[in-house]
């Protein structure tokens, strides 16, 4: 049995699809899980409750922790340490391997390529929380208490990825005939991980014994676009006239007075104030994996947005 915790998210969706290459027994766990594949087993659970996590993990050889909590710092501070503790303990009891989907927030405002060796240096409250739970898992791995992999990702984009800012600010707006939007400065490069690649990479890591007890960056194409070029290709793919607006910091600060989600995003704006580059060379070499090009990924994402809207 291979079990996905947080089964309703975008990466979970593509992981469940990819896992059919490796197993016939897939369990999807969330408060209200929905099947991805016809034979998926559904298991309703609140991951904040230790006994529910213990029951959800029972019988599993591999567990994927792919949870996406609401984007609120207070929620993260309260729930993430609890969830990580519950999942670690359940995996210990049932001797299951854990694959944890992490992001780059713990690395902070690094202005060089982000690799697996980049040190934790969080510069935001959300980054501090991510560093805390990643360090907790790393400590358990180093102590030999659990077999685990930290799978780290850049910002996501792709089809069936509603929480990506590229979906709401670019693809959906173009599909509706509106102007696209970018934040702070569109002349800088910004790495994005394509969600179907992330799902496949998750499945590969969960089923590769030699990948255990390390951090690996998800496959992410190295030919990174600037915001302006990303938007230009999205316009071509839609297709529509390329029009976009760059939202400056003061504009976003004004919106944040009235929009709680915009307020939560303010501390992350450093990601758009210089090139933001993510390297997956280690994963690509280890698994001979060629990440999806931005041109193809943008085309696929635009096509899905057009059909959906």
KOLZA-399595 format. One record per residue: x, y, z of N, C-alpha, C, O, CB in turn. Coordinates in steps of 0.1 Angstrom, whole numbers, plus 5000, padded with zeros to 4 digits. Glycine has a CB too. Example, Ala and Ser with C-alpha at 12.3 -4.5 7.8 and 13.67 -1.06 7.14 Angstrom:
# KOLZA-399595
513249435078512349555078513249675078514249675085511349555090/512849785071513749895071512950005079513450115080514149945057/
//
This chain:
# KOLZA-399595
500849885000500050005000500950135000501850135008499050005012/500550224991501250354991500150464994499150464987502050384978/500450545004499450635009499850785007500950825010499250605024/498850865002499051005000498251085011497051075011498651054986/498951155019498351245030498251385024499251445020499151235043/497051435024496851565017496451535003497051594994498051655019/495551445000495351394987494651474977494451444965494651264988/494051594981493251674972494051784966493551864958492151734979/495351794968496151894962496651864948496451754943497351924971/497251964942497651944928498751844926498651754918498152084922/499851854934500951754933500451614937500851514931502051794943/499551604947498951484951498151414939498251294937497951494963/497451504932496751454920497651384910497351274905495951564913/498751454907499651394897500551284903500951194895500651504891/500751284916501451174922500551044921501050944918501751204937/499351064924498450944924498350884910498350764908496950984928/498350974900498350924886499650844883499650744877498151034876/500750904887502050844884502250714892502950624888503150944888/501750704904501950584912501350454906501750344910501350604926/500450474897499950354890500950274882500750154879498750384881/502150344880503250274873503950174883504750094879504250374868/503750194896504550124906503650034915504249934921505250224915/502350064917501549984926500149984922499650084915501750034940/499349884926497949884924497149924936495949934936497449744919/497849954947497249974960497650124964498750144970497749874970/496750214962496950354965495850404974494650384971496950444952/496250464985495250514995495350664995496450724996495550455009/494250734993494150874993493550925006492450885010493350934981/494251015014493851055027493651205027494651285024494851005038/492551255031492251395034490951395042490351295045492251485021/490551515045489251525052488051475043487151405048488951665057/488151505030487151465021487851415008487851484998486151585017/488451305008489251254997488351224985487251174986490151135000/488951244973488251214960489151124952490351154951487851344953/488551024945489450934937490051004925489451094919488550824932/491350964923492051014911492050894901491750914889493451054914/492350774906492250654898491050564902490650574913493650574899/490550484893489350414896489450324908488550304916489050324884/490650264911490850174922491450234935491750154944491750054917/491550364935492050424947491150394960489950394959492150574945/491850374971491150354984491050494990492050564991491850254993/489850534995489650665001489650645016488950555022488450734996/490250745023490350735038490250875043491150955041491650665043/489150905050488951035056489651055069489450965078487451065058/490451155071491151175083491551325085491751395075492451085084/491651365097492251495101493651475106493851405116491351565112/494651525098496051495101496551565114497651535118496851535090/495651645120496051705133495751615144496151635156495351835135/495051505142494651405152495551285151495551205141493151365150/496351255162497351155161496751015158497350945150498151145174/495650975164495150845162494550825148494650715142494050815172/494050935142493550935128494750915119494550845109492751055125/495850975121497050965112497550825114497950755104498151065116/497550765126498050635128497250535120497750445114498050595143/495950545120495050465113495150475098495150385090493650485117/495450605094495550625079496750565073496750525062495550775077/497850565081499150515076499250355078500050295071500250575084/498350295086498450155088498450075075497650095066497250105096/499449975074499549895062500349955051500449895040498249855058/500850075053501550145042503050115042503650105052501350295043/503550095030505050075028505650215025506750245030505349985016/504950305018505350435015504250535018503150515015505850445000/504650645024503750755028504250885021505450915022503550775043/503350955015503651085009502951195016501751195017503251084993/503651285022503151395030503051515020504051585018503951425043/501951535014501751645003500751745007500051794999501351574990/500651775020499651865025499952005021501052055020499651855040/498852075017498852225015497952295024496752295022498552255000/498452345035497552415045497152555039497752605030498252435058/496052605044495652745041496752835043497552825052494352785049/496852935034498053025034497953135044497853255041498253085020/498053095057497953185068499053145078499153035082496553185075/499853245082500953215091500553155104501153065109501753345094/499453205110498953145123498553005121498852925130497753235128/497952975110497552835108498752745106498852635112496652815095/499752795099500952715097501652695110502152585113501952785087/501752795118502452785131501852685141502452615148502552925138/500552685140499752595149499752445143499952355151498352645150/499452435130499152295125500352225119500452105120498152315114/501352295113502452225107503252135117503552025114503352315100/503752195128504552105137503751985142504251885144504952195149/502452005144501551895149501451795138501551675141500151955153/501251835126501051735115502351655113502351535112500651805102/503451735113504751665111505051565122505451455119505951765110/504751595134504951505145504151385144504551265146504751575159/502851405141501951295139502351195128502251075130500451345137/502751255117503151165105504451095108504550975105503251255093/505451155114506651095118506350975127506850865125507651185124/505550995137505350895147504550775141504850655144504550945159/503650805132502850705125503750615116503650495115501650765117/504650685109505550615100506550525108506950415104506350715091/506950575120507750485128507050365133507550255132508250575141/505850385137505050265142504850165131504950045134503650315148/504550215119504150115109505350085099505250025089503050175100/506550145103507750125095507550155080507950075071508249975097/506950275078506750315064507750425061508150505069505350375063/508150425048509050525043508250655040507150645036509750485030/508850775043508150895042508750985031509951005031508050975055/507951035022508351135013507651265016506451275015508051094998/508351375020507751495024507951605013509151635010508451545037/506951665009506951774999507251905006506451955014505651784991/508351965004508852085010508952194999508852164987510152065017/509052325004509252434995510552504998511352445006508052534995/510852614992512152684994512052795004513052865006512552734981/510952805011510852925021511952925031512453025035509552925027/512352805036513352795046514752845042515552885050513552655051/514952855029516252895023516453045024517553105023516452845009/515253115024515353265026515653335013515453285002516353305036/516253455015516453545003517853514997518753604996516453695008/517953394992519253364985519253414971518253414964519453204985/520353474967520453534953521353454944521853504935520953674955/521553324948522253234939521353114936520253104942523653184946/521753024928521052904925520752824938521652794945521752814914/519552784940519152704952519352564949518752504939517652734956/520252494956520552354955520252284968519752344978522052334951/520452154968520252074980521152114992520852085003520351924977/522252174988523252214998523052355003523752405013524652204992/522152434998521852565002521352565017520452495020520752634993/521952645025521652635040520352705043519952795036522752705048/519752665054518552725058518852865063519852885071517852645070/518152965059518353105063517053185061516953275054519553175055/515953145068514653195066514653345069515253395079513653125074/513853425061513753565064512353605065511953725065514353645052/511453505067509953535069509453435080510153345083509253515056/508353475085507653385095507353245089507553145095506453445101/506853245077506553115070507753035068507752915069505753145057/508853105064510153035062510652975075511252865075511153135057/510453045086510852995099510152865103510752765108510753095110/508852865100508052745102508452625094508652515098506552775100/508752655081509152545072510552495076510852375075509252595057/511452585081512752535085512552455098513352355100513652665089/511652485107511452415119511052265116511552175121510352475127/510052255107509552115105510452035096510551915098508152125098/511252095087512252025079513351985088513851865087512752115068/513752065097514852035107514351915116515151825119515252155115/513151915120512551805128512751675121513151575126511151835132/512351675108512451545100513851515098514151395098511651565087/514751605094516151575092516751515104517551425103516851705088/516351565116516951505129516551365131517351285135516451595141/515351335127514851195128515551105118515850985121513351185126/515751155106516451085096517951055100518450945099516451155083/518551155105519951145109520151055121521250985123520551285113/519151045130519150955141518850815138518950725146518251005152/518450785125518150655121516750605125516450485125519150555126/515950705129514550665135513550645124512550585126514050775144/513850695111512850685101513650695087514650755086511850805102/513050625077513550635064512750745057511450735056513550505056/513350845052512550955046513351035036514551015034512151055058/512551105028513151195017512451325018511251335019512951125003/513251435018512651565016512751605002513751614996513351675025/511551614995511451654981511051804980509951844984510451564974/512051884976511852024977511452084963511952034953513152094981/510552184963510052234950510252384950510152454960508652194948/510352444938510152584936508652614935507852524938510852634923/508252734932506852764930506252684919506952644910506652914927/505052644921504352554911503652634900503252744902503352464918/503652564889502652604878502352484871502952384872503352714868/501252484863500752374856499252354855498552434862501352244862/498752264847497352244847496852184860497552124868496952144835/495552204863494952154876495752204888495952124897494852004875/496252334887497052384898496452514903497052624900498552404894/495252514909494552644911495252734921494952854920493252614917/496052684930496652774940497952844935498552924943496952704952/498452814923499552884918499153024914498153054908500152814905/500053124917499753264914499653274899499053364893500653364920/500453194891500353204877499053164871498653214861501453114871/498253084878496953044874495953164875495353194866496452924882/495953224887495053334889495453464882494553544878494853354904/496753494881497253624877497553624862497753724856498453664885/497753504856498153494842497153414833496453464825499553444840/497153284836496353194827494853214827494253224817496653054830/494353224839492853254840492453384835491453404829492453234855/493353484837493053624833493053624817492153684811493953724839/494053564811494153564797492953484791492353524781495453494792/492553374797491453294793490153374793489253344786491353164801/490053474802488853554803488953684795488053764796488653584818/490053694788490253814780490753934787490654054783488953854773/491253914799491854024807493354034806493953944800491454004822/493854144811495354154812495954074822495354054833495754304814/497154014820497853934830498454034840498554154838498853844823/498953974851499554054862500853974866500953854866498654074874/501854054871503054004876503354094888502854204890504254004866/504254044897504554124909505954184909506954114905504454034921/506054304913507254374916508154414903508254534900508154304925/508654314896509454344885509454224875509854114879510954374890/509054244863508954144853510254114845510254034836507854164844/511354184849512554164841513454064848514554024842513354294841/513154014860513853904866513453764863512253744860513853924882/514353674863513953534861513353464873513753504884515253454856/512453374871511753314883511553164879510753134870510453384887/512153074887511952934885510552884889510052924900513052854892/509952794881508752734885508852584882509452544872507552794877/508352504891508252354890506952324884505852364889508552284903/506952244873505752194866505152084874505751984876506052154851/503852104878503252004887503151864882503351764890501852054890/502951834869503051694865504351634867504551514870502551684850/505451714865506851664868506951634882507651534886507851774863/506451724891506551704905505851574910506451504918505951824913/504651554904503951424908504751304904504851204912502651424901/505251304892506051184887507351174896507651064899506451204872/507951284899509151274907508851224921509651144926509851414908/507751264927507351204940507251054939507750984948505951274944/506551004929506350864927507650794926507850684931505350834916/508550844918509850784916510650784929511150674932510650864905/510650884936511350894949510850794959511550724966511351034955/509550784960508950684969509250544966509150454975507450704969/509550514954509850374949511250354945511550254938508950344938/512150434950513650414948514350404961514550504968514150534940/514750284965515350264978516650344980516950384992515650114980/517350364970518650444971518450594973519450664976519450424959/517250644972516950784974516750824988516650944991515750824966/516650724997516250755011517350845019518550845015516150625019/516750915029517550985038518451095032519651115035518450895046/517751175023518451295017517351385013516151365013519351245006/517851505009516951605003517251614988518451604984517251745009/516251614980516351624965515451734960514251734964516051484959/515951814951515051914945514351854933514851784925515952034940/513051884932512251844921512751884908513251994907510751884923/512551804897512951844884512351974880511051994880512651734874/513152074876512652204873513552264862514852264863512652304885/513052304850513852334839514852444841514452544847512952364827/516052434837517152524840517052654831517652754835518452464838/516352644820516252764811515052854815513952844810516052714796/515352924826514353004833513953124825514753204820514853034847/512653154825512153274818512053394828511853374840510753244812/512153514823511753634831510253634831509553564824512353764825/509753714840508253734841507653774828506653724824507853824852/508353874821507853924809507753814798506753804791508754034804/508853734797508853624787507853514790507153464781510253564786/507653484803506653384807505253424803504553344797506753364823/504953554805503653604801503553614786502453584781503453744807/504553644779504453644764504153504759503353494750505853694758/504753404764504453264759503053224763502353154756505453164765/502553274775501253244779500253304770499153244767500953284794/500553424765499653494756499553424743498553404737500053644754/500753374738500753304725499953174726499253134717502253274721/500053104738499452974740497952994741497152894739499952904752/497453104746496053114749495053104737494053034739495753244756/495253164725496053284722495353414724494053414723496553274708/496053514728495453644729496453754728497653724727494753654743/496053874728496953984727497653994741497053994751496254124724/498954004740499754014752499654154759500154254754501253984749/498954154770498854274778499054234793498454134798497454344776/499954304800500054274814500454394822500954494817501154164816/500154384835500454494844501354444855501254334860499154544851/502354524859503354484870502854554882502654674883504754534866/502454474892501954534905503154564914503954484918501054424912/503354694917504454744925504154714940503054674943504654894923/505154724948505054694962503954784968503154734977506354704969/503954914965502955004971501554964967500654974975503255144968/501454924955500054874950499654754958498454744962500154844935/500554654960500254534967499954564982499154504988501354434966/500654664987500454705001499054765003498454745013501554805006/498654834993497254894994496254784993495254785001497054994982/496354684984495454574983495454494996494454445001495854484972/496654485003496754405015495954455026495554385036498154395019/495654585026494754645037493354585036492754575047494654795035/492954535025491554485023491454335020490454275021490854565012/492654275016492654135012493554055021494754075020493054124997/493053965029493853885038494953805031496053795036493053795046/494553745019495553665012496653745007497853705007494853585001/496353865002497453964997498353995009499554015007496854084991/497754015020498554055032499553935036500653965039497654085044/499053815034499853695037501053685027502153635031499053565037/500853735015501853725005502953835006504053825000501253734991/502753935014503654055014505054015018506054065013503154155024/505153925028506553885033507253805023508453785024506353805046/506653755013507253665003507653744990508253684981506353554999/507453874990507753954978509253954974509653994963507254094979/510153924984511553924981511853834969512853844962512353884993/511053734967511253634956511153704942511553644932510253524957/510653824941510453884929511354014927511154094918508953924927/512254034937513054144937514454124931515354214930513254204951/514654004926515953964919515653834912514553774914517153954929/516653784904516453644899516253544910516953554920517653614890/515353454908515053354918515153214911514253174904513553374924/516253144914516653034905516852904913517452904924518053064898/516252804908516152674915516852564906516452544895514652634918/517752494912518552394905518052254908517952214920520052404907/517852164898517452024900518451934894518151824890516051994895/519651984892520751904885520951764892521151664885522051984885/520851764905521151634912520051534909520451414906521151664927/518851574909517751484905517851434891517651314888516351544908/518051534882518151504868519151404864518951304856518351634860/520351414871521451324868521151184875521451084868522751374874/520551184887520351054893519350974886519450854886519851084908/518351034880517150964874517050984859516150934853515851004881/518051044853518051074839516751134835516051084825518350944831/516351234842515051304841515251434833516051514838514351314854/514451454823514451584816513251654819512151624816514551564800/513351764827512151844831511451904819512051924808512551954840/510151914820509351974810509752114807509952194816507851974813/509952154794510352294791509252384794508052354795510652304776/509652514797508552614800507652634788506452654791509252744804/508152624776507252644764506152544765504952574763508052634751/506452414767505452304767504552324779503352304778506052174766/505152344790504352354803503352474802502252454806505252374815/503752584797502852694795501752664786500652704788503652824791/502052594775501052564765500052464771498852484770501652494753/500452364778499552274785498652344795497452314797500352154791/499252434803498552504813497552594807496352604812499552584822/497852664796496952754790495752674784494652724785497652834779/496052564778494952484772493952434782492752444780495552364765/494452404794493552354805492752474810491552454813494452294817/493352594811492652714816491552744806490452784810493552824818/491752744793490752774783489552674784488452714784491352764769/489852544785488752444787487952464799486752454799489352304786/488652504810488052514823487152644824486052644830489052514834/487552744817486852874818485952894806485252994805487852994819/
//
